[in-house]
Amino acid sequence: MKIAIASGKGGTGKTTLSTNLASFLAETHQVVLTDLDVEEPNSGLFIKADLVHEEDKFKMVPEWAADECILCGNCQKVCNFHAVIQLGEMIMVFPELCHGCYACSELCPTSSLPMIPKKMGGLKHFQKGNLSFIESRLDIGEEQAVPLIAQTISYVEEHFSNEVIRIFDSPPGTSCPVIEATKDADFIILVTEPTPFGLHDLKLAVETMRELKKDLGVVVNRYGIGNDDVLQYCKEEQIAVLAKIPNSRRIAEIYSQGHLIYKEIPEVMVELENITSYIQSLKEKSLS
């Protein structure tokens, strides 16, 4: 299965759940964990593995060939992102705004805007036993995460068979990077916290995933603080609460040291077993 772990806001515990669930499943299954929060990837802080592959990632942007250009202005008209504009007798290209749609290049009557590669980030592939870990990181100054997320997912598709459990640590929020990270997932785990902020952003995330017609479940992190409004909301919306990870100073200490929690906190292992059982039941149901 392809399991995306997402949240309506940052800081709810996506990476905590992603790394611990992937490592727990890797004790008995082949698992690939992919950090798609390419602007701030941090799953690697908790996954101690060996680097087996590294590569740069590029996006395609237009480059103006002045000698061939007839200054017809068509490139400016067809660009929906204002990445190409005509100023007098000059065509200016803004790579930071370009979405690589090829419209300006393909529709140029004189082929004056050939597409060229521009480095946007890098991908690293780590391995430890049954666990493969893929991390992509956007270069400083790059503004678009979606192209790198898409290429990272493609790398996973190309290098791992369908028998491997795929866990995607998604970006926070409900914007374009989240859509790209979750659109092909079989199941979405939304991580939240039992606070007014957690509930507010959980509602946004649920609405987004339902718009994508995704099956989803909720994990409540820091359970014990706040109130029961999140649980009441899930009950009213008929959303399965897969696990409740307790609010614990000991958990915070282990996390801050860059260690996996489930190996030292038995209650967390029980919750991971509950999540695994639920996912397994979904898989069996889909196959029947």
C-alpha positions as CSV (number, residue, x, y, z in Angstrom):
1,M,0.0,0.0,0.0
2,K,0.9,3.7,-0.4
3,I,0.3,5.4,2.9
4,A,0.6,9.2,3.1
5,I,1.0,10.7,6.6
6,A,-0.2,14.3,6.5
7,S,-1.6,17.0,8.8
8,G,-3.4,20.3,8.5
9,K,-0.7,22.1,10.4
10,G,3.0,21.8,11.2
11,G,4.3,20.4,14.4
12,T,1.6,17.8,15.1
13,G,3.9,14.8,14.9
14,K,3.9,13.6,11.2
15,T,7.6,12.9,11.2
16,T,7.4,11.2,14.6
17,L,4.7,8.9,13.3
18,S,6.3,8.3,9.9
19,T,9.7,7.3,11.2
20,N,8.4,5.1,14.0
21,L,5.7,3.4,11.9
22,A,8.2,2.7,9.1
23,S,10.8,1.3,11.4
24,F,8.3,-0.8,13.2
25,L,6.9,-2.2,10.0
26,A,10.4,-2.8,8.6
27,E,11.0,-5.4,11.4
28,T,8.8,-7.8,9.4
29,H,8.2,-6.2,6.0
30,Q,10.0,-4.5,3.2
31,V,9.3,-0.8,3.7
32,V,10.3,2.5,1.9
33,L,9.9,5.7,3.8
34,T,10.0,8.9,1.7
35,D,10.3,12.3,3.1
36,L,8.3,14.6,0.8
37,D,8.6,17.6,3.0
38,V,11.3,18.8,0.7
39,E,11.5,22.3,2.1
40,E,12.3,21.1,5.6
41,P,13.1,17.3,5.5
42,N,13.9,15.9,8.9
43,S,13.0,12.2,8.9
44,G,16.7,11.6,8.4
45,L,17.4,12.8,11.9
46,F,15.8,9.6,13.2
47,I,16.7,7.1,10.5
48,K,20.3,5.9,10.8
49,A,21.1,4.2,7.5
50,D,23.8,3.9,4.9
51,L,23.8,6.2,1.8
52,V,23.5,4.0,-1.3
53,H,22.6,6.6,-4.0
54,E,22.6,10.4,-4.5
55,E,21.6,12.5,-7.5
56,D,20.8,16.1,-8.4
57,K,17.2,17.0,-9.5
58,F,16.4,19.4,-12.3
59,K,13.4,21.2,-13.6
60,M,13.0,22.5,-17.2
61,V,12.8,26.2,-17.8
62,P,12.9,28.3,-21.0
63,E,15.9,30.2,-22.2
64,W,15.5,33.1,-24.6
65,A,17.3,32.8,-27.9
66,A,17.4,36.4,-29.1
67,D,18.8,35.8,-32.6
68,E,15.7,33.8,-33.6
69,C,13.0,35.8,-31.8
70,I,10.6,38.0,-33.8
71,L,9.1,39.6,-30.6
72,C,5.6,38.4,-31.4
73,G,4.7,38.4,-27.7
74,N,3.0,35.0,-27.9
75,C,5.1,33.6,-25.1
76,Q,3.8,36.3,-22.7
77,K,0.2,35.6,-23.7
78,V,0.3,31.8,-23.1
79,C,2.2,31.9,-19.8
80,N,-0.3,31.6,-17.0
81,F,2.3,32.2,-14.3
82,H,3.9,35.5,-15.6
83,A,7.3,33.7,-15.9
84,V,7.9,35.1,-19.4
85,I,7.3,38.8,-20.2
86,Q,8.2,41.1,-23.1
87,L,9.8,44.4,-22.3
88,G,10.4,46.4,-25.5
89,E,12.8,44.4,-27.6
90,M,13.7,42.0,-24.8
91,I,12.1,38.8,-23.5
92,M,12.7,38.2,-19.8
93,V,12.4,34.8,-18.2
94,F,11.8,34.3,-14.4
95,P,12.8,30.7,-13.6
96,E,11.4,31.0,-10.0
97,L,7.9,31.5,-11.4
98,C,8.2,28.9,-14.2
99,H,6.1,25.8,-13.7
100,G,7.8,23.9,-16.6
101,C,4.5,23.5,-18.6
102,Y,6.4,24.0,-21.9
103,A,3.6,26.3,-23.3
104,C,5.9,29.2,-24.2
105,S,8.5,26.9,-25.8
106,E,6.1,24.7,-27.7
107,L,3.9,27.6,-29.0
108,C,6.8,29.8,-30.0
109,P,6.7,30.2,-33.8
110,T,10.4,30.5,-34.1
111,S,11.5,28.1,-31.4
112,S,13.2,31.0,-29.5
113,L,12.5,29.6,-26.0
114,P,14.2,26.2,-25.8
115,M,13.8,24.4,-22.5
116,I,17.0,23.9,-20.5
117,P,17.6,22.0,-17.2
118,K,17.9,24.0,-13.9
119,K,19.0,22.4,-10.7
120,M,16.3,22.6,-8.0
121,G,17.5,20.2,-5.4
122,G,18.9,16.7,-4.6
123,L,17.7,13.2,-3.7
124,K,19.4,10.7,-1.4
125,H,18.6,7.0,-1.0
126,F,19.6,5.3,2.2
127,Q,19.3,1.6,3.2
128,K,19.2,-0.3,6.5
129,G,18.0,-3.8,6.5
130,N,14.3,-4.0,5.3
131,L,14.0,-0.2,5.5
132,S,14.8,2.1,2.5
133,F,14.7,5.8,3.2
134,I,14.4,8.4,0.4
135,E,15.0,12.1,1.2
136,S,14.8,15.0,-1.2
137,R,15.8,18.5,-0.3
138,L,15.0,21.7,-2.2
139,D,17.9,24.1,-2.9
140,I,18.0,27.3,-0.9
141,G,16.1,30.0,-2.9
142,E,13.9,27.6,-4.9
143,E,10.3,28.4,-4.4
144,Q,8.4,25.5,-5.9
145,A,8.3,22.2,-4.0
146,V,5.8,20.4,-6.3
147,P,8.3,19.5,-9.2
148,L,10.8,17.9,-6.7
149,I,8.0,16.1,-4.9
150,A,6.7,14.7,-8.2
151,Q,10.2,13.5,-9.2
152,T,10.8,11.9,-5.8
153,I,7.6,9.9,-6.1
154,S,8.6,8.9,-9.6
155,Y,11.9,7.6,-8.2
156,V,10.1,5.5,-5.7
157,E,7.8,4.1,-8.4
158,E,10.7,3.2,-10.6
159,H,12.9,1.5,-7.9
160,F,10.4,-0.3,-5.7
161,S,7.8,-3.0,-6.5
162,N,4.2,-2.9,-5.4
163,E,4.9,-5.5,-2.7
164,V,7.0,-2.9,-0.8
165,I,5.0,-0.9,1.8
166,R,5.4,2.8,0.9
167,I,5.1,5.5,3.5
168,F,5.2,9.1,2.5
169,D,6.0,11.8,5.1
170,S,4.0,14.6,3.5
171,P,4.4,18.4,3.9
172,P,2.1,20.1,6.4
173,G,-1.0,22.1,5.4
174,T,-3.4,21.8,2.5
175,S,-1.6,23.5,-0.3
176,C,-0.2,22.3,-3.6
177,P,2.7,20.3,-2.2
178,V,0.3,18.3,0.0
179,I,-1.9,17.6,-3.0
180,E,1.0,16.3,-5.0
181,A,2.3,14.2,-2.1
182,T,-1.1,12.5,-1.4
183,K,-3.0,12.4,-4.7
184,D,-1.8,8.8,-5.5
185,A,-1.9,7.4,-2.0
186,D,-4.1,4.5,-1.1
187,F,-4.7,5.7,2.5
188,I,-4.2,8.9,4.3
189,I,-3.2,9.1,8.0
190,L,-3.9,12.6,9.4
191,V,-2.0,13.5,12.5
192,T,-3.5,16.0,14.9
193,E,-3.4,17.2,18.5
194,P,-6.3,17.6,20.9
195,T,-6.3,21.4,20.9
196,P,-8.4,24.1,19.2
197,F,-5.7,24.7,16.6
198,G,-5.4,21.0,16.0
199,L,-9.1,20.6,15.5
200,H,-9.4,23.6,13.2
201,D,-6.6,22.4,10.9
202,L,-7.8,18.8,11.0
203,K,-11.1,19.9,9.6
204,L,-9.3,21.6,6.7
205,A,-7.2,18.5,6.0
206,V,-10.3,16.2,6.1
207,E,-12.1,18.4,3.7
208,T,-9.1,18.4,1.4
209,M,-8.7,14.6,1.4
210,R,-12.4,14.1,0.9
211,E,-12.2,16.4,-2.1
212,L,-9.5,14.0,-3.4
213,K,-11.8,11.1,-2.5
214,K,-9.2,9.5,-0.2
215,D,-9.8,7.0,2.6
216,L,-8.4,8.4,5.8
217,G,-7.9,7.8,9.5
218,V,-6.7,10.0,12.3
219,V,-3.9,9.7,14.8
220,V,-4.2,11.9,17.9
221,N,-0.7,12.9,19.1
222,R,0.0,14.4,22.6
223,Y,-3.2,12.7,23.8
224,G,-4.1,14.0,27.3
225,I,-3.7,17.7,26.7
226,G,-6.6,19.9,25.6
227,N,-10.0,18.4,25.4
228,D,-12.0,15.7,23.6
229,D,-13.3,17.9,20.8
230,V,-11.1,16.2,18.2
231,L,-12.5,12.8,19.2
232,Q,-16.1,14.1,19.1
233,Y,-15.5,15.5,15.7
234,C,-14.1,12.2,14.4
235,K,-17.1,10.4,15.8
236,E,-19.6,12.8,14.2
237,E,-17.8,12.6,10.8
238,Q,-17.4,8.8,11.1
239,I,-13.6,9.0,10.9
240,A,-11.6,6.1,12.4
241,V,-9.3,7.2,15.2
242,L,-6.4,4.8,14.6
243,A,-4.2,5.6,17.6
244,K,-3.7,7.9,20.5
245,I,-0.1,8.7,21.3
246,P,0.1,9.9,24.9
247,N,1.5,13.3,26.0
248,S,4.7,12.4,27.8
249,R,7.8,14.2,28.9
250,R,9.7,11.0,28.3
251,I,8.5,10.8,24.7
252,A,9.7,14.4,24.2
253,E,13.1,13.7,25.6
254,I,13.6,10.6,23.4
255,Y,12.4,12.6,20.3
256,S,14.7,15.5,21.1
257,Q,17.7,13.1,21.2
258,G,16.9,11.8,17.7
259,H,15.8,8.4,18.8
260,L,12.8,6.2,17.8
261,I,10.1,6.3,20.5
262,Y,8.4,2.9,20.1
263,K,11.5,1.0,21.1
264,E,11.5,2.6,24.5
265,I,7.8,3.4,25.2
266,P,5.6,0.2,25.2
267,E,2.4,2.2,24.9
268,V,3.6,3.7,21.6
269,M,4.4,0.2,20.2
270,V,0.8,-0.8,21.1
271,E,-0.6,2.2,19.2
272,L,1.6,1.3,16.1
273,E,0.3,-2.2,16.3
274,N,-3.3,-0.8,16.2
275,I,-2.4,1.3,13.1
276,T,-0.8,-1.7,11.4
277,S,-3.9,-3.9,12.1
278,Y,-6.2,-1.3,10.7
279,I,-4.2,-0.9,7.5
280,Q,-3.9,-4.7,7.1
281,S,-7.7,-5.0,7.4
282,L,-8.1,-2.3,4.7
283,K,-5.7,-4.2,2.4
284,E,-7.5,-7.5,2.9
285,K,-10.8,-5.8,2.3
286,S,-9.5,-4.3,-1.0
287,L,-8.3,-7.6,-2.2
288,S,-11.5,-9.5,-1.4
